[in-house]
Amino acid sequence: MNPKIGLALGSGGSRGFAHIGVLKVLMREGIQVDYIAGSSMGALVGALFGAGHTPETMEKMAMQFRRKYFLDFTVPKMGFIKGEKAKSIIKMLVKQKKIEELSPEMAIVATDLKKGEKVVFKDGDVTQAVRASIAIPGILVPERIGGRLFVDGGVIDRVPVSVVKSMGADMVIAVDVSYFNTEPEITSIYDVIIQSMDIMEKEMVRYREIESDLMIRPIFRHIKATQFTDVEEIILQGEKEMEKNLDVFKERIAAWKEKHHERDEREND
């Protein structure tokens, strides 16, 4: 009997490309992922994987990423970027699938802006849910779904460990791609917003580490969440950090199997 393994993929803008490196290692090692819960960039990477894109294909996509293809600036009212360009590209890449059609099973975390509540999308339109989850407050215009306004999932649950556990995961790998910089270069409103979010979320992530079986942090230096020039390095960092923790995780899988084998034997006596 093998444990059901869940991935909790955290928010972090461009730093979320590290999730691709983590997936590359897990696939290479034949470690089956049964559930994925994602916030913001974690939701996007998880949805692409669930729609059938291999980590290698996603890496090629990421290497060709150009902000001008995704950003449609607007007169600021609720955000600087409308997000319609991003939505069109996401729709194409996820092949217009429903969340319940993704494999492995996927949950997408967003924040209800008015109620201040965490909302977990487990069915319905992938594109809308991902667009809601990546709506960084003040930067992307909030996404409206069913009369509700949604912003970035990272606002309320940066690394959604509890979500993937509730889906049925026996063991959870949490990937935190945040990096809190104590001496940031603040030169634009984007830097102000992202740094403010990093400050708010810094304490929340500590509790996620306790809840997970393995928490990895691939980002070792300050990379702006809006900076898409170091994609190759970011993916490689995710790959290296997962490789570094492979033996530990395999030991924990073995311990889980032994524990449940002994329990089954007792129940059969």
C-alpha positions in Angstrom: 0.0 0.0 0.0 1.4 3.4 -1.1 0.6 6.7 0.6 -1.4 9.2 -1.4 1.0 12.1 -2.0 -0.1 15.7 -2.2 1.7 18.8 -3.3 1.0 22.2 -1.8 2.4 24.7 -4.3 2.9 28.2 -3.0 2.5 31.7 -4.4 5.5 33.9 -5.3 5.1 35.4 -8.8 8.0 34.5 -11.1 9.6 32.5 -8.2 6.9 30.0 -8.7 8.7 28.6 -11.7 10.6 26.6 -9.1 7.6 24.4 -8.9 8.4 23.1 -12.4 11.8 21.9 -11.1 10.2 20.1 -8.2 7.8 18.3 -10.5 10.7 17.3 -12.8 12.4 15.5 -10.0 9.3 13.8 -8.7 8.4 12.5 -12.2 12.0 11.4 -12.9 12.0 9.4 -9.6 8.6 7.8 -10.3 7.0 9.4 -7.3 3.3 9.6 -8.1 1.5 12.8 -7.2 -2.2 12.2 -6.3 -3.3 15.7 -5.4 -2.2 19.2 -6.0 -3.4 22.4 -4.2 -2.0 25.7 -5.5 -2.1 29.4 -4.7 -1.3 32.0 -7.3 1.7 30.8 -9.4 1.3 27.5 -7.7 -2.2 27.2 -9.0 -1.0 28.1 -12.6 1.8 25.5 -12.6 -0.5 22.9 -11.0 -3.2 23.5 -13.5 -0.8 23.2 -16.5 0.5 19.9 -15.1 -3.0 18.6 -14.5 -4.0 19.6 -18.0 -1.3 17.2 -19.3 1.8 19.3 -19.8 5.0 17.6 -18.7 7.5 19.5 -16.5 9.8 19.5 -19.5 7.2 21.2 -21.7 6.4 23.7 -19.0 10.1 24.5 -18.7 10.2 25.3 -22.5 7.1 27.5 -22.1 8.6 29.3 -19.1 11.9 29.9 -21.0 9.9 31.6 -23.8 7.8 33.7 -21.3 7.6 37.4 -22.3 5.7 39.8 -20.1 4.3 41.8 -23.0 2.3 38.7 -24.1 0.6 38.5 -20.8 0.2 42.1 -19.6 -2.6 44.4 -20.7 -2.3 47.7 -18.8 -5.3 49.7 -18.0 -6.2 53.0 -16.3 -5.8 52.1 -12.5 -9.1 51.6 -10.8 -8.9 48.2 -9.1 -5.5 47.2 -10.7 -2.9 48.2 -13.3 -3.4 45.1 -15.4 -6.7 43.9 -16.8 -5.6 40.3 -17.0 -7.6 39.4 -20.2 -4.4 38.6 -22.1 -3.3 36.2 -19.3 -6.7 34.7 -19.2 -6.7 34.0 -23.0 -3.3 32.3 -22.8 -4.2 30.2 -19.7 -7.4 29.1 -21.5 -5.5 27.9 -24.4 -2.8 26.1 -22.3 -5.2 24.3 -20.1 -7.2 23.2 -23.2 -10.4 24.7 -21.8 -10.7 22.0 -19.2 -12.8 21.9 -16.1 -11.0 21.6 -12.8 -12.6 18.2 -12.1 -11.0 17.0 -15.4 -7.5 17.7 -14.3 -5.2 14.8 -13.4 -3.9 14.7 -10.7 -6.8 16.0 -8.8 -6.4 19.8 -8.3 -7.6 22.5 -5.9 -7.1 26.2 -6.7 -7.0 28.7 -3.8 -8.3 32.3 -4.1 -9.4 35.0 -1.7 -12.9 36.5 -1.6 -12.0 40.2 -1.4 -15.2 41.4 0.2 -15.7 38.6 2.8 -12.0 38.0 3.5 -12.5 34.3 3.1 -10.4 31.5 1.6 -12.2 29.9 -1.4 -11.1 26.6 -2.8 -12.2 25.8 -6.3 -12.4 22.0 -7.0 -14.7 22.1 -10.0 -15.7 24.5 -12.7 -13.7 26.6 -15.2 -9.9 26.2 -14.7 -9.1 29.5 -16.5 -11.4 31.6 -14.2 -10.1 30.0 -11.1 -6.4 30.4 -12.0 -7.0 34.0 -13.1 -8.6 34.6 -9.7 -5.8 33.0 -7.8 -3.1 35.0 -9.6 -4.8 38.4 -9.1 -2.1 40.2 -7.0 -4.0 43.0 -5.2 -3.4 46.4 -6.7 -1.6 44.9 -9.7 -4.1 42.6 -11.4 -7.8 43.6 -11.5 -9.7 41.2 -9.3 -11.6 38.4 -11.0 -15.3 38.4 -10.8 -16.9 34.9 -10.5 -20.6 34.5 -9.7 -21.0 38.0 -8.4 -18.0 37.7 -6.0 -14.6 39.4 -6.4 -11.5 37.3 -6.0 -7.8 38.2 -5.5 -4.6 36.2 -5.1 -4.8 33.0 -3.1 -1.5 33.9 -1.4 -3.2 36.7 0.5 -5.0 34.1 2.7 -3.1 30.8 2.2 0.3 31.1 0.7 1.2 27.4 0.8 -2.1 25.5 1.0 -1.0 22.5 3.0 -4.4 22.1 4.8 -6.2 22.1 1.5 -4.3 19.3 -0.1 -4.6 17.3 3.2 -8.4 17.7 3.1 -8.3 16.3 -0.4 -7.1 13.0 1.0 -3.3 13.2 0.9 -1.5 10.9 3.4 1.8 12.8 2.9 2.3 16.4 1.8 5.3 18.1 0.1 5.0 21.8 0.6 6.9 24.2 -1.7 7.4 27.7 -0.4 8.8 29.9 -3.0 8.8 33.1 -0.9 12.0 35.0 0.0 11.8 37.8 2.5 14.3 40.5 1.7 15.2 42.8 4.6 17.0 45.2 2.2 14.8 45.3 -0.8 15.2 47.8 -3.7 11.9 49.5 -3.7 11.6 51.5 -7.0 8.0 51.1 -8.1 4.4 50.5 -6.9 4.8 46.9 -7.8 7.7 46.5 -5.4 5.7 48.2 -2.6 2.8 45.8 -3.1 4.8 42.6 -3.4 7.0 43.5 -0.4 3.9 44.3 1.6 2.4 40.8 0.8 5.7 39.1 1.7 5.6 40.8 5.1 2.0 39.8 5.7 2.6 36.2 4.7 5.9 35.6 6.4 4.4 34.4 9.7 1.7 32.3 8.1 4.1 30.0 6.4 5.7 28.9 9.7 2.5 27.0 10.6 2.4 25.2 7.2 5.8 23.7 7.9 4.5 22.0 11.0 1.5 20.6 9.0 3.6 19.2 6.1 5.7 16.0 5.9 8.4 17.9 3.9 8.7 21.7 3.4 11.2 22.8 0.8 12.3 26.4 0.1 14.1 26.6 -3.3 14.7 30.4 -3.4 18.0 31.4 -1.9 18.4 34.9 -3.0 16.2 37.9 -3.7 14.4 37.5 -7.0 11.6 40.0 -7.6 8.2 38.3 -8.0 7.7 40.4 -11.2 11.1 39.6 -12.6 11.0 37.0 -15.4 14.7 37.1 -16.5 16.0 34.3 -14.3 13.6 31.6 -15.2 16.3 28.9 -15.9 18.0 29.5 -12.6 14.6 29.5 -10.7 13.6 26.1 -12.2 17.0 24.7 -11.5 16.8 25.8 -7.8 13.5 23.9 -7.5 15.1 20.9 -9.0 18.2 21.0 -6.8 16.2 21.5 -3.6 13.9 18.6 -4.3 16.9 16.4 -5.2 18.5 17.4 -1.9 15.4 16.3 0.1 14.7 13.1 -1.9 16.3 10.7 0.5 14.5 12.2 3.5 11.2 12.0 1.8 11.8 8.4 0.6 12.6 7.5 4.2 9.4 9.0 5.4 7.4 7.1 2.7 9.1 3.9 3.9 8.2 4.7 7.5 4.6 5.4 6.5 4.4 2.1 4.7 5.8 0.1 7.7 3.5 1.8 10.1 0.4 1.1 8.0 1.6 -2.5 7.3 1.8 -3.2 11.0 -1.6 -1.6 11.6 -3.1 -3.8 8.9 -1.6 -6.9 10.4 -3.0 -6.1 13.8 -6.4 -5.5 12.3 -6.3 -8.9 10.5 -5.3 -10.9 13.6 
